Amino acid sequence: MGALTAYGVLTSGNEYVTLKHQGDHLISWHRGDTFFIVNLHPTESFSSYAVPVRQPGKYTLVLSSDELRFGGFSRVTVNENQPIEAFSRPDPNHQTVQASSGCDHFILSYIPARTALVYRRLD
């Protein structure tokens, strides 16, 4: 509950679903400056997956369900000394992300099978 309060997830305004892909079994959404990605595929991991984001900027990974403490395989871990950062890229013509997402930017992320990742926008 502390992280949810610290990042303002519970008190921020609306949620925005930015990606629903049935074939890849992926869903992503924003709540305030926090951004969630969930891969429900039982076997498929994705490298450099273009995930739409609502606001341009720098994002850092704050939680990964793939860490050993959550029973994961430690393919993606949160490390304060070597943070995983993603910088948004513009996509005004929607050549990378779907126009229905309502987003003009995206980040590239490695998303292992059966994991949830949480990013926080820093600027």
GUTIDO-961805 format. One record per residue: residue in one letter; x, y, z negated of N, C-alpha, C in turn. Coordinates in steps of 0.02 Angstrom, whole numbers, always signed. Layout:
<recs>
   code     n_c1     n_c2     n_c3    ca_c1    ca_c2    ca_c3     c_c1     c_c2     c_c3
      a        X        Y        Z        X        Y        Z        X        Y        Z
...
</recs>
This chain:
<recs>
   code     n_c1     n_c2     n_c3    ca_c1    ca_c2    ca_c3     c_c1     c_c2     c_c3
      m      +41      -60       +0       +0       +0       +0      +43      +63       +0
      g     +104      +59      -29     +148     +117      -33     +167     +144      +35
      a     +185     +100      +82     +204     +122     +149     +146     +154     +185
      l      +86     +126     +177      +27     +154     +209      +14     +225     +184
      t      +24     +235     +121      +14     +302      +92      +71     +348     +112
      a     +133     +324     +109     +191     +366     +125     +189     +391     +197
      y     +167     +350     +242     +165     +369     +313      +99     +401     +333
      g      +53     +408     +286      -11     +442     +300      -58     +402     +344
      v      -50     +337     +347      -91     +295     +391     -164     +297     +368
      l     -175     +295     +303     -244     +293     +278     -279     +361     +282
      t     -241     +415     +281     -271     +481     +279     -272     +516     +347
      s     -237     +489     +396     -235     +522     +462     -302     +513     +498
      g     -311     +551     +549     -373     +552     +586     -391     +488     +621
      n     -404     +494     +684     -429     +438     +723     -375     +388     +742
      e     -398     +328     +757     -354     +277     +786     -363     +280     +862
      y     -310     +266     +899     -314     +264     +971     -283     +199     +995
      v     -323     +158    +1027     -298      +97    +1058     -266     +118    +1124
      t     -202     +102    +1133     -166     +123    +1193     -152      +65    +1241
      l     -158       +3    +1216     -144      -55    +1259     -184     -114    +1235
      k     -221     -144    +1282     -255     -208    +1271     -241     -250    +1334
      h     -200     -300    +1327     -183     -341    +1385     -200     -414    +1369
      q     -254     -438    +1398     -277     -505    +1383     -229     -559    +1407
      g     -200     -550    +1465     -154     -600    +1492      -91     -607    +1450
      d      -63     -550    +1427       -3     -551    +1386      -19     -559    +1311
      h      -82     -554    +1293     -104     -560    +1223      -74     -505    +1180
      l      -71     -444    +1207      -42     -387    +1171      -95     -335    +1156
      i      -87     -302    +1099     -128     -245    +1082      -84     -194    +1047
      s      -95     -130    +1060      -59      -77    +1024     -107      -21    +1010
      w      -94      +14     +954     -135      +71     +936      -95     +119     +893
      h     -120     +181     +891      -90     +235     +851     -137     +254     +796
      r     -108     +272     +741     -145     +304     +686      -98     +356     +657
      g     -111     +418     +671      -66     +472     +651       +0     +465     +689
      d      +56     +470     +653     +122     +462     +683     +146     +390     +681
      t     +103     +344     +662     +121     +274     +657      +91     +236     +716
      f     +130     +190     +742     +114     +156     +804     +123      +81     +794
      f      +72      +42     +808      +71      -30     +795      +71      -69     +862
      i     +111     -122     +865     +111     -168     +923     +103     -239     +895
      v      +56     -276     +923      +45     -345     +901      +47     -390     +962
      n      +90     -441     +958      +94     -492    +1011      +63     -556     +983
      l       +5     -574    +1009      -31     -633     +986      -17     -694    +1030
      h      +28     -687    +1078      +43     -744    +1122      +80     -798    +1082
      p      +60     -861    +1089      +92     -914    +1049     +164     -930    +1069
      t     +183     -917    +1131     +250     -937    +1154     +289     -884    +1191
      e     +257     -832    +1215     +289     -783    +1260     +314     -721    +1222
      s     +379     -710    +1225     +409     -648    +1200     +422     -602    +1260
      f     +423     -538    +1249     +431     -490    +1303     +490     -444    +1288
      s     +535     -437    +1335     +591     -390    +1327     +577     -329    +1370
      s     +594     -272    +1345     +584     -208    +1380     +513     -200    +1405
      y     +465     -213    +1362     +394     -205    +1380     +376     -132    +1374
      a     +345     -104    +1425     +325      -33    +1425     +259      -26    +1387
      v     +263       +6    +1329     +205      +15    +1286     +187      +89    +1285
      p     +125     +107    +1303     +105     +177    +1304     +106     +208    +1234
      v     +128     +271    +1230     +126     +309    +1168      +91     +375    +1181
      r      +55     +399    +1130      +15     +460    +1138      +58     +523    +1137
      q     +113     +522    +1099     +153     +583    +1094     +225     +568    +1113
      p     +256     +613    +1150     +327     +603    +1166     +369     +611    +1103
      g     +428     +580    +1104     +473     +589    +1048     +514     +527    +1034
      k     +544     +528     +976     +587     +473     +953     +548     +431     +903
      y     +549     +366     +913     +514     +320     +869     +565     +273     +837
      t     +554     +257     +773     +597     +210     +739     +555     +154     +709
      l     +583      +94     +710     +548      +36     +684     +548      +38     +608
      v     +489      +33     +577     +483      +35     +504     +460      -32     +475
      l     +432      -76     +516     +411     -141     +492     +410     -191     +549
      s     +434     -251     +536     +432     -306     +584     +411     -369     +548
      s     +357     -400     +571     +335     -463     +540     +381     -521     +558
      d     +430     -508     +601     +478     -560     +620     +536     -566     +571
      e     +537     -525     +519     +590     -530     +469     +583     -594     +429
      l     +639     -618     +403     +639     -680     +364     +593     -677     +304
      r     +589     -618     +272     +547     -611     +212     +473     -621     +226
      f     +453     -616     +290     +384     -628     +310     +376     -697     +342
      g     +428     -737     +342     +425     -803     +373     +442     -802     +447
      g     +472     -748     +471     +490     -742     +542     +558     -771     +556
      f     +582     -759     +617     +645     -786     +640     +701     -734     +643
      s     +688     -673     +619     +737     -620     +615     +765     -599     +683
      r     +722     -602     +735     +742     -578     +801     +739     -502     +804
      v     +693     -473     +767     +687     -400     +761     +681     -385     +686
      t     +729     -346     +660     +729     -330     +589     +738     -256     +578
      v     +713     -232     +522     +721     -162     +503     +785     -158     +462
      n     +832     -116     +485     +896     -108     +451     +908      -33     +445
      e     +910       -7     +385     +920      +65     +375     +988      +89     +400
      n    +1038      +45     +398    +1104      +65     +421    +1110      +66     +497
      q    +1071      +25     +531    +1070      +23     +604     +997      +21     +627
      p     +963      +78     +624     +892      +78     +640     +879      +63     +714
      i     +823      +30     +727     +801      +18     +795     +760      +79     +816
      e     +785     +115     +866     +751     +176     +889     +731     +169     +961
      a     +675     +200     +977     +651     +201    +1046     +633     +273    +1063
      f     +654     +294    +1122     +639     +361    +1145     +587     +357    +1200
      s     +536     +398    +1194     +482     +395    +1244     +507     +420    +1312
      r     +476     +395    +1363     +491     +416    +1432     +427     +441    +1464
      p     +432     +493    +1504     +371     +519    +1536     +348     +473    +1592
      d     +283     +470    +1600     +252     +431    +1654     +189     +468    +1678
      p     +197     +529    +1705     +139     +571    +1721      +95     +541    +1777
      n     +124     +502    +1821      +85     +473    +1876      +60     +403    +1860
      h      +71     +380    +1799      +48     +314    +1776      +73     +257    +1821
      q     +136     +260    +1838     +166     +206    +1878     +187     +149    +1833
      t     +197     +162    +1768     +219     +110    +1721     +163      +88    +1675
      v     +125     +135    +1648      +70     +118    +1603       +4     +134    +1636
      q      -48     +101    +1613     -115     +110    +1642     -142     +179    +1625
      a     -175     +209    +1674     -205     +275    +1663     -259     +271    +1610
      s     -291     +214    +1602     -345     +206    +1553     -319     +211    +1481
      s     -253     +207    +1472     -225     +213    +1404     -231     +284    +1378
      g     -237     +333    +1423     -240     +403    +1403     -172     +430    +1382
      c     -119     +394    +1398      -51     +414    +1378       -9     +430    +1438
      d      +33     +481    +1431      +78     +501    +1485     +150     +483    +1470
      h     +162     +445    +1416     +230     +425    +1396     +228     +352    +1376
      f     +287     +321    +1375     +292     +252    +1352     +360     +241    +1319
      i     +365     +188    +1280     +429     +166    +1254     +440      +95    +1278
      l     +502      +74    +1280     +519       +5    +1297     +536      -31    +1232
      s     +505      -90    +1223     +514     -126    +1161     +521     -201    +1174
      y     +563     -233    +1134     +565     -306    +1133     +511     -329    +1084
      i     +467     -373    +1108     +410     -394    +1067     +410     -471    +1065
      p     +436     -501    +1011     +436     -574    +1007     +365     -602    +1000
      a     +358     -665    +1019     +294     -700    +1012     +272     -702     +939
      r     +207     -695     +928     +177     -701     +862     +204     -651     +812
      t     +213     -589     +832     +240     -538     +786     +200     -474     +789
      a     +208     -434     +737     +182     -366     +735     +240     -319     +721
      l     +242     -264     +757     +293     -213     +747     +259     -147     +731
      v     +290     -109     +687     +263      -43     +669     +319       +8     +679
      y     +305      +58     +720     +351     +113     +734     +323     +177     +704
      r     +368     +222     +687     +349     +288     +662     +382     +341     +704
      r     +344     +391     +725     +372     +446     +765     +409     +493     +719
      l     +471     +508     +739     +513     +551     +697     +510     +624     +717
      d     +503     +639     +781     +500     +710     +801     +450     +719     +856
</recs>
